[in-house]
Amino acid sequence: MVDTVFSDSVEPLCYPNTSVFINFLNLTSFKKLRDKEAGFTAIRSIELLQNPSLIPQTFDFDHLKAIHSYLFQDLYEWAGRPRSYDVRKNEDEFTPAKYLPKYEKQVFSRVSDYCNCSQRPPINEAAIKLAACLGIINIYHPFPEGNGRAQRIFITMLAGVYNYAINWDATYPWEIIETSKQVHIGSYQPLEKLIGRIIVDKNKR
């Protein structure tokens, strides 16, 4: 069987002679686009977290795509669509596009394992399971841009299944990046420690 990309996969076009994605605001400056992107997605993130029912809470790839689509709806035509090309950041390679369909079930089986616990897991166990989900979804990295933001909303919603919350403000972006990079070499412990530090039991508030 020949591996192939998802039928709705996309490779976003850029403005001529730039690496700036074509966007609804018609911004050709990378910095200006990133600034607008940060502002729009921050607002959309708040909306989603305050009202999760804005999208179906299915805790699968469709759920992650719906989050991405909601976050980036103001900017990109391809919001919520998986990439059709391979990506890497520095030395870190993510799942090749042609393997995204093949590994979808394996990736989101981790999420199902968490959702289907026979009882509410203790907070330390929940942190370990959530770190496993975040780590493997980050390696999956299905979108052209905005993977981290979509992942964090997804993991926050996932934590909420058992009335836990994730206080991302209690860490730094570089910590999330560095601990996620360790997963690429098979080490989940740094990410587990990070999630363990910022997970909150809403039952004890």
Buried (B, 14 or more C-beta within 10 A) or exposed (E): EEEBBBEEBBEBEEBEEEEBBBBBEEBBEEEEBEEBBEEBBEEBBEEBBEEBEBBEBEBBBEBBBBBBBBBBBBBBBBBBBBBBEEBEEEEBEBBBBBBBBEBBEEBBEBBEEBBEEEEBBEBEEBBBBBBBBBBBBBBBBBBBBBBBBBBBBBBBBBBBBBBBBBEBEEBEEEBBEEBBBBBBEEEBEBBBEBBBEBBBBEEEE
